[in-house]
Amino acid sequence: MLGELGNQAYKALKHNRQRSLLTMLGMAWGVATVVLLLAYGAGFERALMVAFQTFGGNLIAVFPGRTSEQAGGTKAGTEIKLTLQDLDYLRAEVPFLKRSSPEVNKQSLLAYGSRTASYNVRGCYASYQKIRHVEPGEGDFFTEQEDFGHNRVAVIGADVKKKLFSGQNALGESIRIDGISFQVIGVLKRMISNGDDDMNAMVYVPFTAMGDLRSTYRLDAIVLNYEGEHQKVKKAVRESLAYHHSFSLKDERAVFVFDSVGELGELQIITTGIKVLLGFIGLLTLGIGGVGLMNIMLVSVTQRTREIGVEKALGARRWHILFQFLAEAMVITFLGGLAGVALAYVVSWSVGSLTLWSAFIDDASEGDIQLKINTAILFWSTGILSFVGIISGMLPAFKASRLDPIEALRYE
């Protein structure tokens, strides 16, 4: 019986080829829109995460500020100064710390031969490389021995090499930083980074050697790498500094504690919201095709009223008629979905990528939006398509199954 009903549904679609094809085209357009919007949302999220990779992992950075509340005899507006002693306190009092490093920065004049340029020079420990995921593309980052030995060595960013060396070899060469000679031992890979913390325009030197350029007593920041729950570590960091500097734990302005895991979680909430919004827009677009499918199926029910009456007179039950028309709707939906997915693949292949970071940063194509269609996108698209197809086919199918057989046979 089911096979016969399915065969009748196929014959009905074949009999109205033009109408069926146009309806499938509407569904295909809607499905392609859903797939491409979801692919755009996923690509946008990946592009943002690429730019966030230098803060990846369990990173906490502490920056000095000023108190905004009076506490412990200290008046509001007192400047908080970070020193190496604070780093020692954090190492001793904060649990689960793996690595730590101070940061001291200075805008300096760099020179190589007749070429000069101004870049930010950062003094730090050798552990900074793993804390901030700084990867040399050429050479190596400096070691603890070079740091403790007060070696004047430097690791330069990609933009620094391009400006000073213009494509020539930089390893082993000496550059002058504020008139003091440093040997280049590494060149960083180009990263998606800009602003004040642009790693492509940064020069890294050992913390001890940084003392030749400026005083390192006051730190610009302390960076930490840890294991465990980020909120507990962040709280322990603030408690330690609040105790030693006599400011209130509630005073967020005394020191700024940057928590990469917390920031990443907020970013993921934003990108998830964007993807949900794009999926909803795709659902509305596909819903237009669903309305067209429902309209065509209602017309089909009207045209085949006598046929339905004959089937019921011969013993067909309501669910047989329901299945017959629902099967027609689902076949149109399925074939339209296949065509829509194929169209989405063609569009994604043709477009390739959409400009995002490369519009602001040179050689940043890695941070552009890639329209990649993965299994998850196909899964969600299939779910949305099935929902629209079932809803669009149910109303006409219910109408057909509830026709009175006598009235249906009398229908002209």
C-alpha positions, 0 to 999 in steps of 0.5 A: 500500500505504501509503495503504491501511494509513493508511486502515485506521489511520483506520478503526480510530480512527473505529471506537473513537471514545470510546477514541481521544478519551479517549486524545487527552485524556490526551495533550492534558493532558500537552502543555498541561502541558509548554507551560505549564511551559516558558512559565513557565520562560521568563517567570521568566527574563525577569522576572529579567532585567528586574530585572537591566537596571540592571546590563546591559551591560559593567559592573564596579563596585569597592568598598573592603574590608579585606585578609585576607592579609599582603602587601608589608609590609601587615598583614592587616585593613588598610582599603583606601581608594579615591580619585580617584587610583585612578580615574586609575590604572584609566583609565591601566592597564586596557585597553578602558575606555570610561567611568568614574565615582566614586560617593559616597553620603550619606543626606540629608534632602530637603525641598520646601515642607512635605514632608520625607523621607530618601533616599540622595544619590549624587554621580557623573560625567555618564557614570554615566547610560550606565554604569548605564543610568539613563533619565530619564522627565522632563527630562535627566540632568546633563551634563559641563559641569554637573558641571565647573561645580559646578552644584547640580542633581539628578536624582531617582528616581520614589519621591522625586518621588512623596513630595516632589511628590505628582504635581505637576511637579518639573522646575525646582523647587528642593529642599533637600538637608541645607539646601542648595538643588538644582534638579531637572532630571530624574526617572528612569523607574520601574525594577525596583529595590530594596534599598540600591541602589534607583534609584527612591529615589535622588537623583543630583547632580554629583560636584563638587556632592556636595562641598557635602554631604560630603567626596568624597576617599574614594569609596564605589565606582568604576564602569566600562564597557568593551569586550572580554573581561570576565574580562581587564578584571576581572583588570586592575582587580584587578592595578592596585589590588593594585599601588597598595595593596600587597595580594595578588591572591588577597585577594578581600576587599581590594576587591570587584569586581562583574562584571555579565557574570559575574553574569549568566552565573551567573544564566542558568545557574540559570534554564536549570537551572530551565527544564530541571527544568520541562521534565523535570516536563512530560515526566513528566506527558506520560509518563502520557498516553504510558502510557495511549496504549501501554495502549490500543494494546496492547488494540487489538493484542489485539482485532485479532489475527485481522485482523493474521493475515489481513493477513499471510496476504495478503502484508503484511510486518512493516513494513506492520503496524508502520507501521499501528499506529505511524500510529494512535499518531502520529495520536492523539499529533498530534491530542492535541498540537494540542488541548493547545497550544490549551488552553495558549494559552487558559490563558496568555491567561486567566492573563495574568501571575503576580505576582513583583516587583509583590508587593514593589515598587509599579508593577512589573508589568513584572517579573511572569511573563508566560506567553508561548508562543513558537516555541522553546517550541512547538519543544521541546514538539513534540520532547517530544511526538514522543519520547513518542508514538514510544516509546508507539507502538513497543512495541505496533507491534513486538508486532503486527508480530511476531505469527505469522500462523498463530497470529494466524488461530487466535486467538479 
